[in-house]
Every structure is written in structure tokens, then in C-alpha cells.
Amino acid sequence: MRFEGAIVREQGIVFAIVVVKRHVLDNNTEANRVARSFQPAFPGLPVVLMAQNHSGSATYFGRPDIARFLSRVPVSAIPWRKYTLN
């Protein structure tokens, strides 16, 4: 499976971000399941999910401190790339 994501190193913390569809974040159980499913692509890193609404505003799901930090970062400043998870 190919997906868009990023590895970010900020303030001594390294974490991963994965782009998902908006509906994934609407259900905490589903969001937790999806975040865990991406863990093999980013061993040892916290995984945060990101979805955008129709106007491009991002919403984050994951560790509260990381999600709070990312809410203040422009989406365009994140080093996005394509990843593969088999």
C-alpha cells in the first residue's frame, strides 16, 4: 500500500505523520486502529494521523502534545513524501 506521510524531528521529538481520509478521524476507535496499522512503517515512532477538510484545514489525531504542536504548523511546511507499507 502506498501512502503519503512524513517523519518530523522537532524539539527533540521524532514522530511520523500519515495522511488519512477525514472520516477516519471521526471515530476514535477507528483512528487508533488505523494509527496502529501504520506503526510497522515507522518502528519506534509515535504515529499521528492527519486529515484535511474541504477547505484544506488540517485536523490531527494522536499524541496530544504532538497534535497540538502540528495544529500550529502550516501543512505546506511538513516534509511530505510517498511511503510503501506491505
N, CA, C and O atoms as a CHARMM CRD file, in Angstrom:
* protein
*
  344
    1    1 MET  N      0.84500  -1.17600   0.00000 PROA 1      0.00000
    2    1 MET  CA     0.00000   0.00000   0.00000 PROA 1      0.00000
    3    1 MET  C      0.89200   1.24100   0.00000 PROA 1      0.00000
    4    1 MET  O      1.84100   1.33700   0.77800 PROA 1      0.00000
    5    2 ARG  N      0.57700   2.17900  -0.87300 PROA 2      0.00000
    6    2 ARG  CA     1.30500   3.45200  -0.91000 PROA 2      0.00000
    7    2 ARG  C      0.49000   4.48900  -0.15100 PROA 2      0.00000
    8    2 ARG  O     -0.73800   4.51500  -0.22000 PROA 2      0.00000
    9    3 PHE  N      1.20600   5.34100   0.57400 PROA 3      0.00000
   10    3 PHE  CA     0.51900   6.39000   1.32000 PROA 3      0.00000
   11    3 PHE  C      1.43900   7.59200   1.44800 PROA 3      0.00000
   12    3 PHE  O      2.65000   7.49600   1.25000 PROA 3      0.00000
   13    4 GLU  N      0.83500   8.72500   1.78300 PROA 4      0.00000
   14    4 GLU  CA     1.59100   9.95700   1.97800 PROA 4      0.00000
   15    4 GLU  C      1.80800  10.16400   3.46800 PROA 4      0.00000
   16    4 GLU  O      0.89300   9.99800   4.27500 PROA 4      0.00000
   17    5 GLY  N      3.02800  10.52600   3.81400 PROA 5      0.00000
   18    5 GLY  CA     3.35300  10.73900   5.21400 PROA 5      0.00000
   19    5 GLY  C      4.60800  11.56900   5.35900 PROA 5      0.00000
   20    5 GLY  O      5.14600  12.09200   4.38300 PROA 5      0.00000
   21    6 ALA  N      5.06300  11.68100   6.59300 PROA 6      0.00000
   22    6 ALA  CA     6.26600  12.46600   6.87300 PROA 6      0.00000
   23    6 ALA  C      6.87400  11.99200   8.18400 PROA 6      0.00000
   24    6 ALA  O      6.17800  11.51100   9.07900 PROA 6      0.00000
   25    7 ILE  N      8.18300  12.14000   8.27200 PROA 7      0.00000
   26    7 ILE  CA     8.88200  11.97300   9.53900 PROA 7      0.00000
   27    7 ILE  C      9.37800  13.35700   9.92500 PROA 7      0.00000
   28    7 ILE  O     10.03600  14.03700   9.13800 PROA 7      0.00000
   29    8 VAL  N      9.05600  13.76000  11.13500 PROA 8      0.00000
   30    8 VAL  CA     9.38800  15.10900  11.60300 PROA 8      0.00000
   31    8 VAL  C     10.24900  15.00200  12.85200 PROA 8      0.00000
   32    8 VAL  O      9.96300  14.21500  13.75500 PROA 8      0.00000
   33    9 ARG  N     11.30500  15.80200  12.88900 PROA 9      0.00000
   34    9 ARG  CA    12.14400  15.93200  14.07600 PROA 9      0.00000
   35    9 ARG  C     11.99300  17.36700  14.56500 PROA 9      0.00000
   36    9 ARG  O     12.38700  18.31000  13.87900 PROA 9      0.00000
   37   10 GLU  N     11.42800  17.52100  15.73700 PROA 10     0.00000
   38   10 GLU  CA    11.16600  18.86500  16.25500 PROA 10     0.00000
   39   10 GLU  C     11.27800  18.85200  17.76500 PROA 10     0.00000
   40   10 GLU  O     10.68700  18.00500  18.43500 PROA 10     0.00000
   41   11 GLN  N     12.03600  19.79100  18.29600 PROA 11     0.00000
   42   11 GLN  CA    12.19000  19.97300  19.74300 PROA 11     0.00000
   43   11 GLN  C     12.55900  18.66600  20.44000 PROA 11     0.00000
   44   11 GLN  O     12.03100  18.34500  21.50400 PROA 11     0.00000
   45   12 GLY  N     13.47500  17.91800  19.82100 PROA 12     0.00000
   46   12 GLY  CA    13.96300  16.68200  20.41900 PROA 12     0.00000
   47   12 GLY  C     13.03000  15.49300  20.29500 PROA 12     0.00000
   48   12 GLY  O     13.31300  14.43000  20.84700 PROA 12     0.00000
   49   13 ILE  N     11.93000  15.64600  19.58600 PROA 13     0.00000
   50   13 ILE  CA    10.97200  14.55400  19.39800 PROA 13     0.00000
   51   13 ILE  C     10.94100  14.18200  17.91400 PROA 13     0.00000
   52   13 ILE  O     10.87500  15.05300  17.04600 PROA 13     0.00000
   53   14 VAL  N     10.98900  12.89000  17.63900 PROA 14     0.00000
   54   14 VAL  CA    10.85500  12.39800  16.26600 PROA 14     0.00000
   55   14 VAL  C      9.52600  11.65400  16.19300 PROA 14     0.00000
   56   14 VAL  O      9.24500  10.79500  17.02900 PROA 14     0.00000
   57   15 PHE  N      8.71700  11.98200  15.20300 PROA 15     0.00000
   58   15 PHE  CA     7.40600  11.35100  15.06500 PROA 15     0.00000
   59   15 PHE  C      7.02900  11.26000  13.59800 PROA 15     0.00000
   60   15 PHE  O      7.62600  11.91600  12.74400 PROA 15     0.00000
   61   16 ALA  N      6.02300  10.43400  13.31900 PROA 16     0.00000
   62   16 ALA  CA     5.54200  10.24600  11.95500 PROA 16     0.00000
   63   16 ALA  C      4.13700  10.81500  11.82500 PROA 16     0.00000
   64   16 ALA  O      3.35100  10.81100  12.77200 PROA 16     0.00000
   65   17 ILE  N      3.84400  11.30200  10.62800 PROA 17     0.00000
   66   17 ILE  CA     2.50300  11.78500  10.29800 PROA 17     0.00000
   67   17 ILE  C      2.03600  10.99200   9.08300 PROA 17     0.00000
   68   17 ILE  O      2.80300  10.78300   8.14300 PROA 17     0.00000
   69   18 VAL  N      0.78500  10.55100   9.09900 PROA 18     0.00000
   70   18 VAL  CA     0.20400   9.82300   7.97700 PROA 18     0.00000
   71   18 VAL  C     -1.08400  10.52400   7.56100 PROA 18     0.00000
   72   18 VAL  O     -1.92600  10.84400   8.40000 PROA 18     0.00000
   73   19 VAL  N     -1.23000  10.76000   6.26400 PROA 19     0.00000
   74   19 VAL  CA    -2.44000  11.38800   5.72800 PROA 19     0.00000
   75   19 VAL  C     -3.52700  10.32200   5.57800 PROA 19     0.00000
   76   19 VAL  O     -3.30000   9.26200   4.99500 PROA 19     0.00000
   77   20 VAL  N     -4.71000  10.62500   6.11600 PROA 20     0.00000
   78   20 VAL  CA    -5.85500   9.71000   6.02500 PROA 20     0.00000
   79   20 VAL  C     -7.09000  10.48700   5.57500 PROA 20     0.00000
   80   20 VAL  O     -7.09100  11.71800   5.55500 PROA 20     0.00000
   81   21 LYS  N     -8.12800   9.75900   5.21800 PROA 21     0.00000
   82   21 LYS  CA    -9.40500  10.38900   4.87100 PROA 21     0.00000
   83   21 LYS  C    -10.05100  10.95500   6.13400 PROA 21     0.00000
   84   21 LYS  O     -9.85900  10.43100   7.23100 PROA 21     0.00000
   85   22 ARG  N    -10.80200  12.00600   5.96800 PROA 22     0.00000
   86   22 ARG  CA   -11.41900  12.71700   7.09100 PROA 22     0.00000
   87   22 ARG  C    -12.27800  11.80400   7.98000 PROA 22     0.00000
   88   22 ARG  O    -12.24700  11.92700   9.20500 PROA 22     0.00000
   89   23 HSD  N    -13.02600  10.90800   7.37700 PROA 23     0.00000
   90   23 HSD  CA   -13.94000  10.06700   8.16000 PROA 23     0.00000
   91   23 HSD  C    -13.20100   9.17000   9.15600 PROA 23     0.00000
   92   23 HSD  O    -13.78800   8.75100  10.15300 PROA 23     0.00000
   93   24 VAL  N    -11.92600   8.87100   8.90400 PROA 24     0.00000
   94   24 VAL  CA   -11.14700   8.03300   9.82500 PROA 24     0.00000
   95   24 VAL  C    -11.04400   8.70200  11.19100 PROA 24     0.00000
   96   24 VAL  O    -11.07100   8.02400  12.21800 PROA 24     0.00000
   97   25 LEU  N    -10.92600  10.01600  11.21100 PROA 25     0.00000
   98   25 LEU  CA   -10.75900  10.74100  12.46900 PROA 25     0.00000
   99   25 LEU  C    -12.07500  10.95400  13.21200 PROA 25     0.00000
  100   25 LEU  O    -12.07400  11.41100  14.35500 PROA 25     0.00000
  101   26 ASP  N    -13.19000  10.63000  12.57500 PROA 26     0.00000
  102   26 ASP  CA   -14.49600  10.82900  13.20400 PROA 26     0.00000
  103   26 ASP  C    -14.80500   9.79900  14.28700 PROA 26     0.00000
  104   26 ASP  O    -15.72900   9.99000  15.07700 PROA 26     0.00000
  105   27 ASN  N    -14.04200   8.71300  14.32800 PROA 27     0.00000
  106   27 ASN  CA   -14.28300   7.63600  15.28700 PROA 27     0.00000
  107   27 ASN  C    -12.95400   7.28800  15.95900 PROA 27     0.00000
  108   27 ASN  O    -12.03300   6.80600  15.30100 PROA 27     0.00000
  109   28 ASN  N    -12.85400   7.53200  17.26900 PROA 28     0.00000
  110   28 ASN  CA   -11.59400   7.30400  17.98700 PROA 28     0.00000
  111   28 ASN  C    -11.10400   5.86800  17.88500 PROA 28     0.00000
  112   28 ASN  O     -9.90400   5.63300  17.74500 PROA 28     0.00000
  113   29 THR  N    -12.01500   4.90800  17.95400 PROA 29     0.00000
  114   29 THR  CA   -11.61600   3.50100  17.85900 PROA 29     0.00000
  115   29 THR  C    -10.99000   3.22000  16.50500 PROA 29     0.00000
  116   29 THR  O     -9.94400   2.57700  16.41800 PROA 29     0.00000
  117   30 GLU  N    -11.62800   3.69900  15.45300 PROA 30     0.00000
  118   30 GLU  CA   -11.10600   3.52000  14.09600 PROA 30     0.00000
  119   30 GLU  C     -9.78000   4.25600  13.92600 PROA 30     0.00000
  120   30 GLU  O     -8.84400   3.71000  13.34300 PROA 30     0.00000
  121   31 ALA  N     -9.69000   5.47500  14.42100 PROA 31     0.00000
  122   31 ALA  CA    -8.45300   6.25100  14.29700 PROA 31     0.00000
  123   31 ALA  C     -7.30000   5.54500  15.00900 PROA 31     0.00000
  124   31 ALA  O     -6.19100   5.48800  14.47600 PROA 31     0.00000
  125   32 ASN  N     -7.54400   5.01400  16.19300 PROA 32     0.00000
  126   32 ASN  CA    -6.49700   4.27000  16.90600 PROA 32     0.00000
  127   32 ASN  C     -6.07600   3.03000  16.13100 PROA 32     0.00000
  128   32 ASN  O     -4.88700   2.72000  16.05400 PROA 32     0.00000
  129   33 ARG  N     -7.04100   2.31900  15.55700 PROA 33     0.00000
  130   33 ARG  CA    -6.73400   1.12000  14.77400 PROA 33     0.00000
  131   33 ARG  C     -5.88400   1.47300  13.55300 PROA 33     0.00000
  132   33 ARG  O     -4.90600   0.78900  13.25000 PROA 33     0.00000
  133   34 VAL  N     -6.26000   2.53200  12.86400 PROA 34     0.00000
  134   34 VAL  CA    -5.52400   2.95100  11.67000 PROA 34     0.00000
  135   34 VAL  C     -4.11100   3.40700  12.04600 PROA 34     0.00000
  136   34 VAL  O     -3.14900   3.05700  11.36400 PROA 34     0.00000
  137   35 ALA  N     -3.98100   4.17500  13.11000 PROA 35     0.00000
  138   35 ALA  CA    -2.65000   4.62200  13.54900 PROA 35     0.00000
  139   35 ALA  C     -1.75900   3.41500  13.84700 PROA 35     0.00000
  140   35 ALA  O     -0.59500   3.39000  13.45000 PROA 35     0.00000
  141   36 ARG  N     -2.30000   2.42200  14.54100 PROA 36     0.00000
  142   36 ARG  CA    -1.52100   1.20400  14.84100 PROA 36     0.00000
  143   36 ARG  C     -1.14000   0.46400  13.56400 PROA 36     0.00000
  144   36 ARG  O     -0.06000  -0.12400  13.49300 PROA 36     0.00000
  145   37 SER  N     -1.99700   0.48300  12.56700 PROA 37     0.00000
  146   37 SER  CA    -1.71600  -0.24100  11.32600 PROA 37     0.00000
  147   37 SER  C     -0.53300   0.36100  10.56600 PROA 37     0.00000
  148   37 SER  O      0.10200  -0.32800   9.76800 PROA 37     0.00000
  149   38 PHE  N     -0.23400   1.63100  10.80500 PROA 38     0.00000
  150   38 PHE  CA     0.90600   2.27500  10.14900 PROA 38     0.00000
  151   38 PHE  C      2.19500   2.15000  10.96100 PROA 38     0.00000
  152   38 PHE  O      3.26600   2.51700  10.47700 PROA 38     0.00000
  153   39 GLN  N      2.10500   1.64100  12.17800 PROA 39     0.00000
  154   39 GLN  CA     3.27700   1.53600  13.04500 PROA 39     0.00000
  155   39 GLN  C      4.43200   0.75800  12.39700 PROA 39     0.00000
  156   39 GLN  O      5.58200   1.16200  12.57300 PROA 39     0.00000
  157   40 PRO  N      4.18700  -0.34400  11.65300 PROA 40     0.00000
  158   40 PRO  CA     5.30800  -1.06000  11.02900 PROA 40     0.00000
  159   40 PRO  C      6.12200  -0.20900  10.04800 PROA 40     0.00000
  160   40 PRO  O      7.29700  -0.49600   9.81500 PROA 40     0.00000
  161   41 ALA  N      5.52000   0.81700   9.48100 PROA 41     0.00000
  162   41 ALA  CA     6.25200   1.69500   8.55900 PROA 41     0.00000
  163   41 ALA  C      7.17000   2.65700   9.30400 PROA 41     0.00000
  164   41 ALA  O      8.11200   3.20100   8.72700 PROA 41     0.00000
  165   42 PHE  N      6.88900   2.86300  10.59000 PROA 42     0.00000
  166   42 PHE  CA     7.64400   3.82200  11.39800 PROA 42     0.00000
  167   42 PHE  C      7.97000   3.21300  12.76000 PROA 42     0.00000
  168   42 PHE  O      7.48200   3.69500  13.78200 PROA 42     0.00000
  169   43 PRO  N      8.79300   2.15500  12.78700 PROA 43     0.00000
  170   43 PRO  CA     9.06100   1.45700  14.04900 PROA 43     0.00000
  171   43 PRO  C      9.62100   2.39200  15.12000 PROA 43     0.00000
  172   43 PRO  O     10.56000   3.15100  14.88200 PROA 43     0.00000
  173   44 GLY  N      9.02100   2.31500  16.29300 PROA 44     0.00000
  174   44 GLY  CA     9.50600   3.08800  17.43000 PROA 44     0.00000
  175   44 GLY  C      9.09000   4.54200  17.46400 PROA 44     0.00000
  176   44 GLY  O      9.39900   5.25100  18.42200 PROA 44     0.00000
  177   45 LEU  N      8.38700   5.00300  16.42600 PROA 45     0.00000
  178   45 LEU  CA     7.97300   6.40900  16.38700 PROA 45     0.00000
  179   45 LEU  C      6.48700   6.53400  16.70800 PROA 45     0.00000
  180   45 LEU  O      5.69200   5.67900  16.31700 PROA 45     0.00000
  181   46 PRO  N      6.11000   7.59800  17.42200 PROA 46     0.00000
  182   46 PRO  CA     4.68000   7.87500  17.56500 PROA 46     0.00000
  183   46 PRO  C      4.10000   8.22100  16.19200 PROA 46     0.00000
  184   46 PRO  O      4.72500   8.94200  15.41400 PROA 46     0.00000
  185   47 VAL  N      2.91100   7.70800  15.90000 PROA 47     0.00000
  186   47 VAL  CA     2.24500   7.98600  14.62600 PROA 47     0.00000
  187   47 VAL  C      1.05800   8.90600  14.88700 PROA 47     0.00000
  188   47 VAL  O      0.20300   8.62100  15.72500 PROA 47     0.00000
  189   48 VAL  N      1.02500  10.01200  14.15200 PROA 48     0.00000
  190   48 VAL  CA    -0.07900  10.97000  14.21100 PROA 48     0.00000
  191   48 VAL  C     -0.78800  10.92300  12.86000 PROA 48     0.00000
  192   48 VAL  O     -0.13900  10.91600  11.81400 PROA 48     0.00000
  193   49 LEU  N     -2.10500  10.89100  12.88500 PROA 49     0.00000
  194   49 LEU  CA    -2.88800  10.91300  11.65100 PROA 49     0.00000
  195   49 LEU  C     -3.29800  12.33900  11.32500 PROA 49     0.00000
  196   49 LEU  O     -3.57600  13.13500  12.22200 PROA 49     0.00000
  197   50 MET  N     -3.33400  12.65900  10.03700 PROA 50     0.00000
  198   50 MET  CA    -3.74300  13.99000   9.60000 PROA 50     0.00000
  199   50 MET  C     -4.78400  13.84900   8.49300 PROA 50     0.00000
  200   50 MET  O     -4.61500  13.06600   7.55800 PROA 50     0.00000
  201   51 ALA  N     -5.86000  14.61800   8.61600 PROA 51     0.00000
  202   51 ALA  CA    -6.87700  14.68600   7.57000 PROA 51     0.00000
  203   51 ALA  C     -7.19900  16.14700   7.32600 PROA 51     0.00000
  204   51 ALA  O     -7.08900  16.98300   8.22300 PROA 51     0.00000
  205   52 GLN  N     -7.60300  16.44400   6.08400 PROA 52     0.00000
  206   52 GLN  CA    -7.97700  17.81100   5.73700 PROA 52     0.00000
  207   52 GLN  C     -9.45300  17.85800   5.36800 PROA 52     0.00000
  208   52 GLN  O    -10.00400  16.91300   4.80300 PROA 52     0.00000
  209   53 ASN  N    -10.08100  18.98800   5.70400 PROA 53     0.00000
  210   53 ASN  CA   -11.47600  19.16800   5.30200 PROA 53     0.00000
  211   53 ASN  C    -11.52100  19.74300   3.88900 PROA 53     0.00000
  212   53 ASN  O    -10.48200  19.90800   3.25000 PROA 53     0.00000
  213   54 HSD  N    -12.70400  20.04300   3.41000 PROA 54     0.00000
  214   54 HSD  CA   -12.88200  20.52700   2.03800 PROA 54     0.00000
  215   54 HSD  C    -12.14000  21.83200   1.75700 PROA 54     0.00000
  216   54 HSD  O    -11.82500  22.12500   0.60300 PROA 54     0.00000
  217   55 SER  N    -11.85700  22.61800   2.79600 PROA 55     0.00000
  218   55 SER  CA   -11.13800  23.88300   2.58400 PROA 55     0.00000
  219   55 SER  C     -9.63900  23.75200   2.84200 PROA 55     0.00000
  220   55 SER  O     -8.90200  24.73400   2.75600 PROA 55     0.00000
  221   56 GLY  N     -9.18900  22.53800   3.15900 PROA 56     0.00000
  222   56 GLY  CA    -7.75900  22.31400   3.34700 PROA 56     0.00000
  223   56 GLY  C     -7.26300  22.44500   4.77100 PROA 56     0.00000
  224   56 GLY  O     -6.06900  22.27900   5.02200 PROA 56     0.00000
  225   57 SER  N     -8.15400  22.74100   5.71600 PROA 57     0.00000
  226   57 SER  CA    -7.74200  22.84300   7.11600 PROA 57     0.00000
  227   57 SER  C     -7.44500  21.45000   7.65900 PROA 57     0.00000
  228   57 SER  O     -8.22400  20.51600   7.46900 PROA 57     0.00000
  229   58 ALA  N     -6.30800  21.32600   8.33700 PROA 58     0.00000
  230   58 ALA  CA    -5.87200  20.02700   8.84100 PROA 58     0.00000
  231   58 ALA  C     -6.38700  19.76600  10.25000 PROA 58     0.00000
  232   58 ALA  O     -6.50800  20.67800  11.06700 PROA 58     0.00000
  233   59 THR  N     -6.68800  18.49800  10.51100 PROA 59     0.00000
  234   59 THR  CA    -7.01800  18.00700  11.84400 PROA 59     0.00000
  235   59 THR  C     -6.07100  16.85300  12.12800 PROA 59     0.00000
  236   59 THR  O     -5.81400  16.02600  11.25300 PROA 59     0.00000
  237   60 TYR  N     -5.55000  16.79500  13.34900 PROA 60     0.00000
  238   60 TYR  CA    -4.57900  15.76800  13.72600 PROA 60     0.00000
  239   60 TYR  C     -5.13800  14.88400  14.82200 PROA 60     0.00000
  240   60 TYR  O     -5.90400  15.33100  15.67600 PROA 60     0.00000
  241   61 PHE  N     -4.73600  13.61300  14.78300 PROA 61     0.00000
  242   61 PHE  CA    -5.13000  12.64300  15.80700 PROA 61     0.00000
  243   61 PHE  C     -3.88500  11.88000  16.23700 PROA 61     0.00000
  244   61 PHE  O     -3.15300  11.34500  15.40500 PROA 61     0.00000
  245   62 GLY  N     -3.65900  11.83800  17.52600 PROA 62     0.00000
  246   62 GLY  CA    -2.50900  11.10600  18.05300 PROA 62     0.00000
  247   62 GLY  C     -2.10600  11.69200  19.38500 PROA 62     0.00000
  248   62 GLY  O     -2.93000  12.25200  20.10800 PROA 62     0.00000
  249   63 ARG  N     -0.83500  11.55900  19.70300 PROA 63     0.00000
  250   63 ARG  CA    -0.35000  12.08800  20.97200 PROA 63     0.00000
  251   63 ARG  C     -0.73400  13.55000  21.10200 PROA 63     0.00000
  252   63 ARG  O     -0.43100  14.34600  20.21400 PROA 63     0.00000
  253   64 PRO  N     -1.39800  13.92300  22.19800 PROA 64     0.00000
  254   64 PRO  CA    -1.91900  15.29100  22.32600 PROA 64     0.00000
  255   64 PRO  C     -0.86100  16.38100  22.17700 PROA 64     0.00000
  256   64 PRO  O     -1.13300  17.40900  21.55800 PROA 64     0.00000
  257   65 ASP  N      0.33600  16.18500  22.72500 PROA 65     0.00000
  258   65 ASP  CA     1.36200  17.22500  22.60700 PROA 65     0.00000
  259   65 ASP  C      1.79600  17.41200  21.15900 PROA 65     0.00000
  260   65 ASP  O      2.03700  18.53700  20.72200 PROA 65     0.00000
  261   66 ILE  N      1.89600  16.31600  20.41300 PROA 66     0.00000
  262   66 ILE  CA     2.29900  16.41000  19.00600 PROA 66     0.00000
  263   66 ILE  C      1.16400  16.99900  18.17300 PROA 66     0.00000
  264   66 ILE  O      1.40600  17.86200  17.32900 PROA 66     0.00000
  265   67 ALA  N     -0.06200  16.55000  18.39500 PROA 67     0.00000
  266   67 ALA  CA    -1.21000  17.08300  17.65000 PROA 67     0.00000
  267   67 ALA  C     -1.36100  18.58000  17.88200 PROA 67     0.00000
  268   67 ALA  O     -1.65400  19.33400  16.95400 PROA 67     0.00000
  269   68 ARG  N     -1.15900  19.00900  19.13300 PROA 68     0.00000
  270   68 ARG  CA    -1.25100  20.43800  19.46200 PROA 68     0.00000
  271   68 ARG  C     -0.16200  21.22200  18.72100 PROA 68     0.00000
  272   68 ARG  O     -0.42800  22.27900  18.14800 PROA 68     0.00000
  273   69 PHE  N      1.06100  20.69400  18.74000 PROA 69     0.00000
  274   69 PHE  CA     2.16500  21.34900  18.03300 PROA 69     0.00000
  275   69 PHE  C      1.84800  21.46200  16.53800 PROA 69     0.00000
  276   69 PHE  O      1.99700  22.53100  15.94700 PROA 69     0.00000
  277   70 LEU  N      1.41100  20.35400  15.93100 PROA 70     0.00000
  278   70 LEU  CA     1.14500  20.35000  14.49000 PROA 70     0.00000
  279   70 LEU  C      0.01300  21.28800  14.10100 PROA 70     0.00000
  280   70 LEU  O     -0.00800  21.79600  12.98000 PROA 70     0.00000
  281   71 SER  N     -0.92000  21.52400  15.00300 PROA 71     0.00000
  282   71 SER  CA    -2.03300  22.42000  14.68400 PROA 71     0.00000
  283   71 SER  C     -1.55800  23.84600  14.41900 PROA 71     0.00000
  284   71 SER  O     -2.29000  24.65200  13.84500 PROA 71     0.00000
  285   72 ARG  N     -0.33600  24.15400  14.83700 PROA 72     0.00000
  286   72 ARG  CA     0.22400  25.49300  14.61900 PROA 72     0.00000
  287   72 ARG  C      1.22800  25.53200  13.46200 PROA 72     0.00000
  288   72 ARG  O      1.82200  26.57500  13.18900 PROA 72     0.00000
  289   73 VAL  N      1.41600  24.39700  12.78400 PROA 73     0.00000
  290   73 VAL  CA     2.38200  24.30800  11.68700 PROA 73     0.00000
  291   73 VAL  C      1.62100  24.28600  10.36000 PROA 73     0.00000
  292   73 VAL  O      0.68700  23.50100  10.20100 PROA 73     0.00000
  293   74 PRO  N      2.00800  25.13500   9.40900 PROA 74     0.00000
  294   74 PRO  CA     1.34900  25.07500   8.09500 PROA 74     0.00000
  295   74 PRO  C      1.57700  23.70300   7.45000 PROA 74     0.00000
  296   74 PRO  O      2.68600  23.17100   7.50000 PROA 74     0.00000
  297   75 VAL  N      0.54100  23.13600   6.85300 PROA 75     0.00000
  298   75 VAL  CA     0.65000  21.82700   6.20300 PROA 75     0.00000
  299   75 VAL  C      1.75000  21.85000   5.14800 PROA 75     0.00000
  300   75 VAL  O      2.43600  20.84900   4.94100 PROA 75     0.00000
  301   76 SER  N      1.91700  22.97400   4.48900 PROA 76     0.00000
  302   76 SER  CA     2.93400  23.08700   3.43700 PROA 76     0.00000
  303   76 SER  C      4.35800  23.04000   3.98500 PROA 76     0.00000
  304   76 SER  O      5.29900  22.83500   3.21800 PROA 76     0.00000
  305   77 ALA  N      4.53800  23.22300   5.28600 PROA 77     0.00000
  306   77 ALA  CA     5.87400  23.19200   5.89100 PROA 77     0.00000
  307   77 ALA  C      6.29600  21.77600   6.29800 PROA 77     0.00000
  308   77 ALA  O      7.43500  21.56700   6.71600 PROA 77     0.00000
  309   78 ILE  N      5.39700  20.81900   6.17900 PROA 78     0.00000
  310   78 ILE  CA     5.69300  19.43300   6.56300 PROA 78     0.00000
  311   78 ILE  C      6.36400  18.73100   5.37700 PROA 78     0.00000
  312   78 ILE  O      5.91300  18.87200   4.24100 PROA 78     0.00000
  313   79 PRO  N      7.44000  17.97400   5.63600 PROA 79     0.00000
  314   79 PRO  CA     8.19100  17.32900   4.54100 PROA 79     0.00000
  315   79 PRO  C      7.51800  16.04100   4.03700 PROA 79     0.00000
  316   79 PRO  O      8.00600  14.94000   4.29300 PROA 79     0.00000
  317   80 TRP  N      6.40800  16.18800   3.32900 PROA 80     0.00000
  318   80 TRP  CA     5.63700  15.04300   2.84800 PROA 80     0.00000
  319   80 TRP  C      6.41000  14.24300   1.82000 PROA 80     0.00000
  320   80 TRP  O      7.18700  14.79400   1.04000 PROA 80     0.00000
  321   81 ARG  N      6.18900  12.92400   1.82600 PROA 81     0.00000
  322   81 ARG  CA     6.71900  12.04300   0.78300 PROA 81     0.00000
  323   81 ARG  C      5.84700  10.79800   0.71200 PROA 81     0.00000
  324   81 ARG  O      5.00800  10.56400   1.58200 PROA 81     0.00000
  325   82 LYS  N      6.05200  10.00800  -0.32500 PROA 82     0.00000
  326   82 LYS  CA     5.30800   8.75700  -0.50000 PROA 82     0.00000
  327   82 LYS  C      6.05200   7.63100   0.21100 PROA 82     0.00000
  328   82 LYS  O      7.27800   7.54000   0.14300 PROA 82     0.00000
  329   83 TYR  N      5.29000   6.77500   0.89500 PROA 83     0.00000
  330   83 TYR  CA     5.82900   5.60000   1.57800 PROA 83     0.00000
  331   83 TYR  C      5.09400   4.36700   1.07700 PROA 83     0.00000
  332   83 TYR  O      3.99400   4.46200   0.53300 PROA 83     0.00000
  333   84 THR  N      5.71400   3.21500   1.26600 PROA 84     0.00000
  334   84 THR  CA     5.08500   1.94300   0.93300 PROA 84     0.00000
  335   84 THR  C      5.04800   1.07700   2.17300 PROA 84     0.00000
  336   84 THR  O      6.04400   0.96100   2.88700 PROA 84     0.00000
  337   85 LEU  N      3.90200   0.46900   2.43200 PROA 85     0.00000
  338   85 LEU  CA     3.73200  -0.46500   3.54200 PROA 85     0.00000
  339   85 LEU  C      3.11600  -1.73000   2.96800 PROA 85     0.00000
  340   85 LEU  O      2.03200  -1.69300   2.38500 PROA 85     0.00000
  341   86 ASN  N      3.80500  -2.83800   3.13200 PROA 86     0.00000
  342   86 ASN  CA     3.29700  -4.11300   2.58400 PROA 86     0.00000
  343   86 ASN  C      2.55800  -4.90200   3.62500 PROA 86     0.00000
  344   86 ASN  O      2.06700  -5.99400   3.33800 PROA 86     0.00000
